[in-house]
Amino acid sequence: MTVDPKFLLRRMFDAAVARAMPEKCLPPFLPNPPKGRTIVVGAGKAAATMARAVEEHWTGELSGLVVTRYGHRAPTKRIEVVEAAHPVPDLAGREAAERILKMVQGLTRDDLVLCLISGGGSALLTLPAEGLTLQDKQAINRALLKSGANIAEMNCVRKHLSAIKGGRLAAACHPAKVVTLTISDVPGDDPAVIASGPTVPDRTTFADALAILGKYHITEPTAVLAHLRAARDETPKPNDPRLTGIQTHLVAAPQQSLEAAAGFARQAGVTPMILGDSLEGESREVAIVHAGIARQVLRHGQPLPAPCVLLSGGETTVTVRGKGRGGRNAEFLLALTVALDGERGVYAMAGDTDGVDGTEDNAGALVTPDTLTRAAAAGVDAKSCLADNDGYSFFAKLGDLVKTGPTLTNVNDFRAILVLPPD
């Protein structure tokens, strides 16, 4: 292999992102125009580019509104795009959700609601259930984000605090035809979990949501716990007649993006192995496992010989204990750096395919065999930074952050560990 390792890692990431761009993956799933009106609604980090793709390939009448994260706007002509906060919701997101819910009222069987859903929609499409406030939703989101809860657990809670998620949006559209096009950012690609499934029947319950808060010792806000204990107005279930006949299509998923990255690796003469598209767990623990596999490659040529690249996707979690900066990808890479301890021939990149790792301005970062040596020369201690959840600062001081800006799509985290034969 003659390609620069860091260049190859970045190009694999770019290939993964390109595979999930809405203009490429969405058009084949568009339904035929209906007899009546077509209303487009949606939420997520890819919502604006999905709306633009619909406009460019739709022949009939069209109107609607989608909400995306600040900075993730794309130009549209007929579908309004609203920007709101993520991962903690704000007033703009609540107002957009209210407008969307009103927009789908009073439709007929001749009408079509085209719902565009992508990762991030849970925070962006926020409409508190009766008796709850936006402040309640903000507080519970912050608590969940720090707790180490996985995305399915977080979204179970969110569904049961919402007037629009967990199938409630689809119920409001009845009797119109509802077609949902979704880009998955969740392990397992369950449409009921993606953006908390606003148009998908919900199998979870108030009791499930309450148990999750108990598991992570979350006791505030009291209004949230009281709402869950009251268990009034359960989310629509699979046998709900209002959701009969709803169509849901997965237009892009993490596995497809990992396969695109693997294809690029093969062209460069590097054998890829996809470890999984839905890996979960604490970022630092997942990093230790990845480091162990890389060492097995170097020492025993298993599960495949070098040169090779180990690819994985999914969504890890971070239990926040320190006061540092950085998302789950920076945490993963910093833990990987510590675990590898300067192992020769091992390079790595991890990044969020939406271009934003947590709430920072980077998608991810890069690790090289000399990362620890350079850090020591710069007076930066990797273990101390890891203890403080400060991956962003660590890689920033080394100049190894990867900054792409918003990619306008989202198939969750991308991890690539490149293992080269030792010199």
ZARO-127114 format. One record per residue (C-alpha): residue number from 1; residue in one letter; x, y, z. Coordinates in steps of 0.2 Angstrom, whole numbers, plus 5000, padded with zeros to 4 digits. Each point is the difference from the previous one (the first is absolute). Layout:
! residues N
+-----+-----+------+------+------+
!   n ! res !   px !   py !   pz !
+-----+-----+------+------+------+
! NUM !   A !    X !    Y !    Z !
...
+-----+-----+------+------+------+
! end
This chain:
! residues 423
+-----+-----+------+------+------+
!   n ! res !   px !   py !   pz !
+-----+-----+------+------+------+
!   1 !   M ! 5000 ! 5000 ! 5000 !
!   2 !   T ! 5007 ! 5017 ! 4995 !
!   3 !   V ! 4986 ! 5011 ! 5005 !
!   4 !   D ! 5003 ! 5011 ! 5015 !
!   5 !   P ! 4991 ! 4992 ! 5015 !
!   6 !   K ! 4991 ! 5016 ! 5006 !
!   7 !   F ! 4994 ! 5004 ! 4982 !
!   8 !   L ! 4993 ! 4983 ! 4998 !
!   9 !   L ! 4991 ! 5000 ! 5016 !
!  10 !   R ! 4992 ! 5017 ! 4996 !
!  11 !   R ! 4995 ! 4994 ! 4982 !
!  12 !   M ! 4991 ! 4985 ! 5008 !
!  13 !   F ! 4991 ! 5012 ! 5011 !
!  14 !   D ! 4995 ! 5011 ! 4985 !
!  15 !   A ! 4994 ! 4984 ! 4991 !
!  16 !   A ! 4989 ! 4995 ! 5014 !
!  17 !   V ! 4992 ! 5017 ! 5001 !
!  18 !   A ! 4998 ! 5001 ! 4981 !
!  19 !   R ! 4990 ! 4984 ! 5000 !
!  20 !   A ! 4987 ! 5007 ! 5012 !
!  21 !   M ! 4997 ! 5017 ! 4991 !
!  22 !   P ! 4981 ! 5002 ! 4997 !
!  23 !   E ! 5002 ! 5006 ! 4982 !
!  24 !   K ! 5007 ! 4982 ! 4996 !
!  25 !   C ! 4990 ! 4989 ! 5011 !
!  26 !   L ! 4983 ! 5008 ! 5002 !
!  27 !   P ! 4992 ! 5002 ! 4983 !
!  28 !   P ! 4998 ! 4981 ! 4996 !
!  29 !   F ! 4988 ! 4999 ! 5015 !
!  30 !   L ! 4988 ! 5014 ! 4996 !
!  31 !   P ! 4982 ! 4995 ! 4998 !
!  32 !   N ! 4988 ! 5005 ! 4986 !
!  33 !   P ! 4991 ! 5017 ! 5002 !
!  34 !   P ! 4983 ! 4998 ! 5008 !
!  35 !   K ! 4983 ! 5006 ! 4994 !
!  36 !   G ! 5000 ! 5013 ! 5013 !
!  37 !   R ! 5013 ! 5011 ! 5009 !
!  38 !   T ! 5018 ! 4995 ! 5004 !
!  39 !   I ! 5007 ! 5006 ! 5017 !
!  40 !   V ! 5018 ! 4998 ! 5004 !
!  41 !   V ! 5005 ! 5000 ! 5018 !
!  42 !   G ! 5015 ! 4994 ! 5009 !
!  43 !   A ! 5015 ! 5002 ! 5012 !
!  44 !   G ! 5018 ! 4996 ! 5002 !
!  45 !   K ! 5017 ! 5005 ! 4995 !
!  46 !   A ! 4997 ! 4995 ! 4982 !
!  47 !   A ! 4983 ! 5007 ! 4999 !
!  48 !   A ! 5004 ! 5015 ! 4989 !
!  49 !   T ! 5010 ! 4990 ! 4987 !
!  50 !   M ! 4986 ! 4987 ! 5000 !
!  51 !   A ! 4987 ! 5013 ! 4997 !
!  52 !   R ! 5011 ! 5007 ! 4986 !
!  53 !   A ! 5001 ! 4983 ! 4992 !
!  54 !   V ! 4981 ! 4998 ! 5001 !
!  55 !   E ! 4998 ! 5017 ! 4991 !
!  56 !   E ! 5012 ! 4996 ! 4986 !
!  57 !   H ! 4991 ! 4983 ! 4996 !
!  58 !   W ! 4982 ! 5004 ! 5004 !
!  59 !   T ! 4988 ! 5004 ! 4985 !
!  60 !   G ! 4984 ! 5005 ! 5009 !
!  61 !   E ! 4994 ! 5013 ! 5013 !
!  62 !   L ! 5011 ! 5001 ! 5015 !
!  63 !   S ! 5001 ! 5010 ! 5017 !
!  64 !   G ! 5006 ! 4997 ! 5017 !
!  65 !   L ! 5012 ! 5003 ! 5014 !
!  66 !   V ! 5016 ! 4991 ! 5007 !
!  67 !   V ! 5011 ! 5004 ! 5015 !
!  68 !   T ! 5018 ! 4997 ! 5000 !
!  69 !   R ! 5015 ! 5005 ! 5011 !
!  70 !   Y ! 5007 ! 5017 ! 5000 !
!  71 !   G ! 5013 ! 5001 ! 4986 !
!  72 !   H ! 4993 ! 4985 ! 4991 !
!  73 !   R ! 4988 ! 5010 ! 4988 !
!  74 !   A ! 5000 ! 4997 ! 4981 !
!  75 !   P ! 4991 ! 5011 ! 4988 !
!  76 !   T ! 4982 ! 4995 ! 4996 !
!  77 !   K ! 4986 ! 5008 ! 4990 !
!  78 !   R ! 4983 ! 4992 ! 5005 !
!  79 !   I ! 5004 ! 4992 ! 5017 !
!  80 !   E ! 5004 ! 5012 ! 5014 !
!  81 !   V ! 5016 ! 4996 ! 5010 !
!  82 !   V ! 5001 ! 5005 ! 5019 !
!  83 !   E ! 5016 ! 4998 ! 5010 !
!  84 !   A ! 4999 ! 4996 ! 5018 !
!  85 !   A ! 5012 ! 4993 ! 5014 !
!  86 !   H ! 5008 ! 4983 ! 5002 !
!  87 !   P ! 5002 ! 4990 ! 5011 !
!  88 !   V ! 4991 ! 5011 ! 5013 !
!  89 !   P ! 4984 ! 5006 ! 4993 !
!  90 !   D ! 4995 ! 5019 ! 4999 !
!  91 !   L ! 4985 ! 5011 ! 4996 !
!  92 !   A ! 5003 ! 5000 ! 4982 !
!  93 !   G ! 4998 ! 4981 ! 4999 !
!  94 !   R ! 4984 ! 5000 ! 5011 !
!  95 !   E ! 4992 ! 5013 ! 4989 !
!  96 !   A ! 5005 ! 4990 ! 4984 !
!  97 !   A ! 4992 ! 4984 ! 5007 !
!  98 !   E ! 4984 ! 5010 ! 5005 !
!  99 !   R ! 4999 ! 5006 ! 4982 !
! 100 !   I ! 5003 ! 4983 ! 4993 !
! 101 !   L ! 4986 ! 4992 ! 5010 !
! 102 !   K ! 4988 ! 5013 ! 4995 !
! 103 !   M ! 5005 ! 4998 ! 4982 !
! 104 !   V ! 4995 ! 4982 ! 4999 !
! 105 !   Q ! 4983 ! 5003 ! 5008 !
! 106 !   G ! 4984 ! 4998 ! 4990 !
! 107 !   L ! 5007 ! 4990 ! 4985 !
! 108 !   T ! 4991 ! 4987 ! 4990 !
! 109 !   R ! 5003 ! 4983 ! 4993 !
! 110 !   D ! 5005 ! 5008 ! 4983 !
! 111 !   D ! 5014 ! 5010 ! 5009 !
! 112 !   L ! 5018 ! 4994 ! 5003 !
! 113 !   V ! 5012 ! 5004 ! 5014 !
! 114 !   L ! 5018 ! 4997 ! 4995 !
! 115 !   C ! 5010 ! 5000 ! 5016 !
! 116 !   L ! 5019 ! 5002 ! 4999 !
! 117 !   I ! 5008 ! 4993 ! 5016 !
! 118 !   S ! 5019 ! 5000 ! 5004 !
! 119 !   G ! 5011 ! 4999 ! 5016 !
! 120 !   G ! 4998 ! 5015 ! 5012 !
! 121 !   G ! 4981 ! 5001 ! 4997 !
! 122 !   S ! 4996 ! 4996 ! 5018 !
! 123 !   A ! 5008 ! 5016 ! 5006 !
! 124 !   L ! 4994 ! 5011 ! 4985 !
! 125 !   L ! 4982 ! 4994 ! 5000 !
! 126 !   T ! 4996 ! 5004 ! 5018 !
! 127 !   L ! 4982 ! 5003 ! 5006 !
! 128 !   P ! 4998 ! 4996 ! 5019 !
! 129 !   A ! 4985 ! 4990 ! 5005 !
! 130 !   E ! 4986 ! 5008 ! 5009 !
! 131 !   G ! 5005 ! 5006 ! 5017 !
! 132 !   L ! 5019 ! 5001 ! 4996 !
! 133 !   T ! 5010 ! 5015 ! 4994 !
! 134 !   L ! 5015 ! 5003 ! 4989 !
! 135 !   Q ! 5011 ! 5002 ! 5015 !
! 136 !   D ! 4995 ! 4983 ! 5006 !
! 137 !   K ! 5005 ! 4992 ! 4983 !
! 138 !   Q ! 5016 ! 5010 ! 5000 !
! 139 !   A ! 5005 ! 4994 ! 5018 !
! 140 !   I ! 4996 ! 4982 ! 4996 !
! 141 !   N ! 5010 ! 5000 ! 4984 !
! 142 !   R ! 5015 ! 5007 ! 5009 !
! 143 !   A ! 4999 ! 4987 ! 5013 !
! 144 !   L ! 4998 ! 4986 ! 4988 !
! 145 !   L ! 5015 ! 5006 ! 4990 !
! 146 !   K ! 5011 ! 4999 ! 5015 !
! 147 !   S ! 4993 ! 4984 ! 5006 !
! 148 !   G ! 5008 ! 4988 ! 4988 !
! 149 !   A ! 4983 ! 4994 ! 4994 !
! 150 !   N ! 4999 ! 4993 ! 4982 !
! 151 !   I ! 4990 ! 5007 ! 4986 !
! 152 !   A ! 4986 ! 4988 ! 5002 !
! 153 !   E ! 4998 ! 5003 ! 5018 !
! 154 !   M ! 5001 ! 5019 ! 4998 !
! 155 !   N ! 4987 ! 5000 ! 4986 !
! 156 !   C ! 4988 ! 4989 ! 5010 !
! 157 !   V ! 5000 ! 5013 ! 5013 !
! 158 !   R ! 4998 ! 5014 ! 4988 !
! 159 !   K ! 4985 ! 4991 ! 4991 !
! 160 !   H ! 4990 ! 5000 ! 5017 !
! 161 !   L ! 5003 ! 5018 ! 5003 !
! 162 !   S ! 4995 ! 5006 ! 4983 !
! 163 !   A ! 4984 ! 5005 ! 4991 !
! 164 !   I ! 5007 ! 4996 ! 4983 !
! 165 !   K ! 5013 ! 4986 ! 5001 !
! 166 !   G ! 4997 ! 4981 ! 5002 !
! 167 !   G ! 4987 ! 4999 ! 4986 !
! 168 !   R ! 4990 ! 5015 ! 5005 !
! 169 !   L ! 5004 ! 5010 ! 4984 !
! 170 !   A ! 4993 ! 4986 ! 4989 !
! 171 !   A ! 4984 ! 4999 ! 5011 !
! 172 !   A ! 4997 ! 5018 ! 4997 !
! 173 !   C ! 5002 ! 4998 ! 4981 !
! 174 !   H ! 4986 ! 4987 ! 4999 !
! 175 !   P ! 4991 ! 4996 ! 4989 !
! 176 !   A ! 5013 ! 5007 ! 4987 !
! 177 !   K ! 5013 ! 4988 ! 4993 !
! 178 !   V ! 5017 ! 5001 ! 5009 !
! 179 !   V ! 5016 ! 4995 ! 4992 !
! 180 !   T ! 5016 ! 5002 ! 5011 !
! 181 !   L ! 5017 ! 5001 ! 4992 !
! 182 !   T ! 5014 ! 4998 ! 5013 !
! 183 !   I ! 5019 ! 5001 ! 5002 !
! 184 !   S ! 5005 ! 4989 ! 5014 !
! 185 !   D ! 5012 ! 5006 ! 5014 !
! 186 !   V ! 4996 ! 4986 ! 5012 !
! 187 !   P ! 5007 ! 4983 ! 5004 !
! 188 !   G ! 4989 ! 4987 ! 4992 !
! 189 !   D ! 4991 ! 5013 ! 4988 !
! 190 !   D ! 4983 ! 4998 ! 5010 !
! 191 !   P ! 4989 ! 5014 ! 4993 !
! 192 !   A ! 4991 ! 5001 ! 5016 !
! 193 !   V ! 5016 ! 5006 ! 5008 !
! 194 !   I ! 5006 ! 5012 ! 4986 !
! 195 !   A ! 4995 ! 5017 ! 5006 !
! 196 !   S ! 4989 ! 4991 ! 5013 !
! 197 !   G ! 4989 ! 4994 ! 4986 !
! 198 !   P ! 4987 ! 5014 ! 4997 !
! 199 !   T ! 4991 ! 4990 ! 4987 !
! 200 !   V ! 5003 ! 4982 ! 5006 !
! 201 !   P ! 4990 ! 4990 ! 5013 !
! 202 !   D ! 5009 ! 4999 ! 5017 !
! 203 !   R ! 5002 ! 4984 ! 5010 !
! 204 !   T ! 5007 ! 5008 ! 5015 !
! 205 !   T ! 4990 ! 5006 ! 5015 !
! 206 !   F ! 5000 ! 5013 ! 5013 !
! 207 !   A ! 5006 ! 4987 ! 5012 !
! 208 !   D ! 5015 ! 4997 ! 4989 !
! 209 !   A ! 5004 ! 5018 ! 5000 !
! 210 !   L ! 4999 ! 5002 ! 5019 !
! 211 !   A ! 5011 ! 4984 ! 5002 !
! 212 !   I ! 5013 ! 5008 ! 4989 !
! 213 !   L ! 5001 ! 5016 ! 5011 !
! 214 !   G ! 5001 ! 4989 ! 5015 !
! 215 !   K ! 5014 ! 4990 ! 4992 !
! 216 !   Y ! 5010 ! 5016 ! 4998 !
! 217 !   H ! 4995 ! 5008 ! 5017 !
! 218 !   I ! 4991 ! 5015 ! 4991 !
! 219 !   T ! 4988 ! 5008 ! 5013 !
! 220 !   E ! 4997 ! 5017 ! 4992 !
! 221 !   P ! 4990 ! 5008 ! 4994 !
! 222 !   T ! 4986 ! 4994 ! 5012 !
! 223 !   A ! 4987 ! 5005 ! 4987 !
! 224 !   V ! 5008 ! 4987 ! 4988 !
! 225 !   L ! 4999 ! 4986 ! 5012 !
! 226 !   A ! 4982 ! 5005 ! 5005 !
! 227 !   H ! 4995 ! 4999 ! 4982 !
! 228 !   L ! 5008 ! 4983 ! 4997 !
! 229 !   R ! 4992 ! 4993 ! 5016 !
! 230 !   A ! 4983 ! 5007 ! 4995 !
! 231 !   A ! 5002 ! 4990 ! 4983 !
! 232 !   R ! 4985 ! 5009 ! 4992 !
! 233 !   D ! 4998 ! 5000 ! 4981 !
! 234 !   E ! 5012 ! 4986 ! 4995 !
! 235 !   T ! 5009 ! 5001 ! 4983 !
! 236 !   P ! 4991 ! 4992 ! 4985 !
! 237 !   K ! 5004 ! 4981 ! 4999 !
! 238 !   P ! 5002 ! 4989 ! 4985 !
! 239 !   N ! 4981 ! 4995 ! 5000 !
! 240 !   D ! 4995 ! 5019 ! 4999 !
! 241 !   P ! 4988 ! 5002 ! 4985 !
! 242 !   R ! 5006 ! 5018 ! 4997 !
! 243 !   L ! 5017 ! 4993 ! 4996 !
! 244 !   T ! 4994 ! 4986 ! 4988 !
! 245 !   G ! 5008 ! 5000 ! 4983 !
! 246 !   I ! 5014 ! 5012 ! 5004 !
! 247 !   Q ! 5015 ! 4997 ! 4990 !
! 248 !   T ! 5018 ! 5002 ! 5006 !
! 249 !   H ! 5015 ! 4999 ! 4989 !
! 250 !   L ! 5018 ! 5000 ! 5006 !
! 251 !   V ! 5010 ! 5010 ! 4986 !
! 252 !   A ! 5017 ! 5000 ! 5009 !
! 253 !   A ! 5008 ! 4990 ! 5014 !
! 254 !   P ! 5017 ! 4998 ! 5008 !
! 255 !   Q ! 5004 ! 4983 ! 4992 !
! 256 !   Q ! 4998 ! 5008 ! 4983 !
! 257 !   S ! 5013 ! 5013 ! 5004 !
! 258 !   L ! 5012 ! 4988 ! 5008 !
! 259 !   E ! 4999 ! 4990 ! 4984 !
! 260 !   A ! 5004 ! 5015 ! 4990 !
! 261 !   A ! 5015 ! 5004 ! 5011 !
! 262 !   A ! 5005 ! 4981 ! 4998 !
! 263 !   G ! 5000 ! 5002 ! 4981 !
! 264 !   F ! 5011 ! 5015 ! 5001 !
! 265 !   A ! 5013 ! 4990 ! 5011 !
! 266 !   R ! 5000 ! 4986 ! 4987 !
! 267 !   Q ! 5004 ! 5012 ! 4986 !
! 268 !   A ! 5015 ! 5006 ! 5011 !
! 269 !   G ! 5006 ! 4982 ! 5002 !
! 270 !   V ! 4994 ! 4998 ! 5018 !
! 271 !   T ! 4989 ! 4986 ! 5006 !
! 272 !   P ! 4985 ! 5006 ! 5010 !
! 273 !   M ! 4991 ! 4991 ! 5013 !
! 274 !   I ! 4983 ! 5007 ! 5007 !
! 275 !   L ! 4999 ! 4996 ! 5018 !
! 276 !   G ! 4982 ! 5006 ! 5002 !
! 277 !   D ! 4988 ! 5014 ! 4995 !
! 278 !   S ! 4992 ! 5002 ! 5017 !
! 279 !   L ! 5013 ! 4999 ! 5013 !
! 280 !   E ! 4995 ! 5008 ! 5017 !
! 281 !   G ! 5007 ! 5002 ! 5017 !
! 282 !   E ! 5011 ! 5012 ! 5009 !
! 283 !   S ! 5012 ! 5008 ! 4988 !
! 284 !   R ! 5016 ! 4996 ! 5010 !
! 285 !   E ! 4995 ! 4982 ! 5002 !
! 286 !   V ! 4996 ! 4998 ! 4981 !
! 287 !   A ! 5017 ! 5008 ! 4997 !
! 288 !   I ! 5009 ! 4987 ! 5011 !
! 289 !   V ! 4992 ! 4986 ! 4990 !
! 290 !   H ! 5005 ! 5008 ! 4983 !
! 291 !   A ! 5018 ! 5002 ! 5006 !
! 292 !   G ! 5000 ! 4982 ! 5005 !
! 293 !   I ! 4995 ! 4994 ! 4982 !
! 294 !   A ! 5013 ! 5012 ! 4993 !
! 295 !   R ! 5013 ! 4991 ! 5010 !
! 296 !   Q ! 4994 ! 4983 ! 4995 !
! 297 !   V ! 5002 ! 5005 ! 4982 !
! 298 !   L ! 5018 ! 5006 ! 5003 !
! 299 !   R ! 5005 ! 4985 ! 5010 !
! 300 !   H ! 4991 ! 4985 ! 4993 !
! 301 !   G ! 4992 ! 5006 ! 4983 !
! 302 !   Q ! 4983 ! 4997 ! 5007 !
! 303 !   P ! 4986 ! 5003 ! 4996 !
! 304 !   L ! 5009 ! 5005 ! 4984 !
! 305 !   P ! 5018 ! 5005 ! 4996 !
! 306 !   A ! 5007 ! 5018 ! 4998 !
! 307 !   P ! 4998 ! 5011 ! 4990 !
! 308 !   C ! 4981 ! 5001 ! 5005 !
! 309 !   V ! 4988 ! 5012 ! 5007 !
! 310 !   L ! 4987 ! 4996 ! 5014 !
! 311 !   L ! 4984 ! 5009 ! 4997 !
! 312 !   S ! 4985 ! 5003 ! 5012 !
! 313 !   G ! 4985 ! 5010 ! 5002 !
! 314 !   G ! 4986 ! 5003 ! 5013 !
! 315 !   E ! 4999 ! 5012 ! 5015 !
! 316 !   T ! 5010 ! 4998 ! 5015 !
! 317 !   T ! 4997 ! 5010 ! 5016 !
! 318 !   V ! 5009 ! 5011 ! 5013 !
! 319 !   T ! 4997 ! 5000 ! 5018 !
! 320 !   V ! 5005 ! 5018 ! 5004 !
! 321 !   R ! 5011 ! 5001 ! 5015 !
! 322 !   G ! 5012 ! 5014 ! 4996 !
! 323 !   K ! 4998 ! 5018 ! 4994 !
! 324 !   G ! 5010 ! 4999 ! 4983 !
! 325 !   R ! 4994 ! 5002 ! 4982 !
! 326 !   G ! 4996 ! 4987 ! 4987 !
! 327 !   G ! 4988 ! 4988 ! 4993 !
! 328 !   R ! 4999 ! 4981 ! 5000 !
! 329 !   N ! 5012 ! 4998 ! 4985 !
! 330 !   A ! 5014 ! 5011 ! 5009 !
! 331 !   E ! 4997 ! 4989 ! 5015 !
! 332 !   F ! 5002 ! 4984 ! 4991 !
! 333 !   L ! 5016 ! 5006 ! 4991 !
! 334 !   L ! 5008 ! 5006 ! 5016 !
! 335 !   A ! 4996 ! 4984 ! 5009 !
! 336 !   L ! 5007 ! 4991 ! 4984 !
! 337 !   T ! 5016 ! 5010 ! 5001 !
! 338 !   V ! 5002 ! 4995 ! 5018 !
! 339 !   A ! 4996 ! 4982 ! 4997 !
! 340 !   L ! 5012 ! 4998 ! 4985 !
! 341 !   D ! 5014 ! 5009 ! 5009 !
! 342 !   G ! 5010 ! 5005 ! 4985 !
! 343 !   E ! 4997 ! 4983 ! 4990 !
! 344 !   R ! 5010 ! 5001 ! 4984 !
! 345 !   G ! 4990 ! 4999 ! 4984 !
! 346 !   V ! 4983 ! 5005 ! 5007 !
! 347 !   Y ! 4991 ! 5015 ! 4994 !
! 348 !   A ! 4982 ! 5005 ! 5003 !
! 349 !   M ! 4986 ! 5012 ! 4997 !
! 350 !   A ! 4983 ! 5001 ! 5008 !
! 351 !   G ! 4987 ! 5013 ! 4996 !
! 352 !   D ! 4981 ! 5004 ! 5000 !
! 353 !   T ! 4994 ! 4999 ! 4982 !
! 354 !   D ! 4989 ! 5016 ! 5003 !
! 355 !   G ! 5016 ! 5010 ! 5002 !
! 356 !   V ! 4998 ! 5004 ! 5018 !
! 357 !   D ! 5007 ! 4990 ! 5014 !
! 358 !   G ! 4988 ! 5003 ! 5015 !
! 359 !   T ! 4999 ! 5019 ! 5001 !
! 360 !   E ! 5017 ! 5005 ! 4993 !
! 361 !   D ! 5006 ! 5007 ! 4984 !
! 362 !   N ! 5009 ! 4984 ! 4994 !
! 363 !   A ! 4993 ! 4984 ! 4993 !
! 364 !   G ! 5014 ! 4989 ! 5008 !
! 365 !   A ! 5019 ! 4998 ! 5001 !
! 366 !   L ! 5015 ! 4990 ! 4994 !
! 367 !   V ! 5012 ! 4989 ! 5010 !
! 368 !   T ! 5017 ! 4995 ! 4994 !
! 369 !   P ! 5013 ! 4989 ! 5007 !
! 370 !   D ! 5010 ! 5015 ! 5007 !
! 371 !   T ! 4984 ! 5009 ! 5008 !
! 372 !   L ! 5006 ! 4996 ! 5018 !
! 373 !   T ! 5018 ! 5006 ! 4996 !
! 374 !   R ! 4994 ! 5016 ! 4992 !
! 375 !   A ! 4988 ! 5003 ! 5014 !
! 376 !   A ! 5014 ! 4998 ! 5013 !
! 377 !   A ! 5011 ! 5012 ! 4990 !
! 378 !   A ! 4985 ! 5013 ! 5001 !
! 379 !   G ! 4998 ! 4997 ! 5019 !
! 380 !   V ! 4983 ! 4991 ! 4998 !
! 381 !   D ! 4996 ! 4985 ! 5010 !
! 382 !   A ! 4988 ! 4988 ! 4992 !
! 383 !   K ! 4994 ! 4991 ! 5015 !
! 384 !   S ! 4996 ! 5016 ! 5009 !
! 385 !   C ! 4990 ! 5007 ! 4985 !
! 386 !   L ! 4991 ! 4983 ! 4999 !
! 387 !   A ! 4995 ! 5001 ! 5019 !
! 388 !   D ! 4994 ! 5018 ! 4997 !
! 389 !   N ! 4990 ! 4995 ! 4984 !
! 390 !   D ! 5011 ! 5012 ! 4991 !
! 391 !   G ! 5003 ! 4992 ! 4983 !
! 392 !   Y ! 4997 ! 5015 ! 4990 !
! 393 !   S ! 5014 ! 5010 ! 5009 !
! 394 !   F ! 5012 ! 4986 ! 4998 !
! 395 !   F ! 4998 ! 4998 ! 4982 !
! 396 !   A ! 4999 ! 5019 ! 4997 !
! 397 !   K ! 5017 ! 5003 ! 5008 !
! 398 !   L ! 5007 ! 4987 ! 4988 !
! 399 !   G ! 4992 ! 5007 ! 4985 !
! 400 !   D ! 4991 ! 4983 ! 4996 !
! 401 !   L ! 4982 ! 5006 ! 5001 !
! 402 !   V ! 4990 ! 4996 ! 4984 !
! 403 !   K ! 4988 ! 5014 ! 4996 !
! 404 !   T ! 4988 ! 4998 ! 4985 !
! 405 !   G ! 4986 ! 5012 ! 5005 !
! 406 !   P ! 4982 ! 4993 ! 4999 !
! 407 !   T ! 4999 ! 4986 ! 4987 !
! 408 !   L ! 4981 ! 5002 ! 4999 !
! 409 !   T ! 4997 ! 4981 ! 5003 !
! 410 !   N ! 5002 ! 4988 ! 5014 !
! 411 !   V ! 5003 ! 4982 ! 5002 !
! 412 !   N ! 5008 ! 5001 ! 5017 !
! 413 !   D ! 5018 ! 4997 ! 5005 !
! 414 !   F ! 5014 ! 4993 ! 4988 !
! 415 !   R ! 5015 ! 4992 ! 5007 !
! 416 !   A ! 5015 ! 4993 ! 4990 !
! 417 !   I ! 5016 ! 4993 ! 5007 !
! 418 !   L ! 5014 ! 4997 ! 4987 !
! 419 !   V ! 5013 ! 4987 ! 5004 !
! 420 !   L ! 5016 ! 5000 ! 4990 !
! 421 !   P ! 5014 ! 4987 ! 5000 !
! 422 !   P ! 5013 ! 5005 ! 5012 !
! 423 !   D ! 5016 ! 5008 ! 4992 !
+-----+-----+------+------+------+
! end
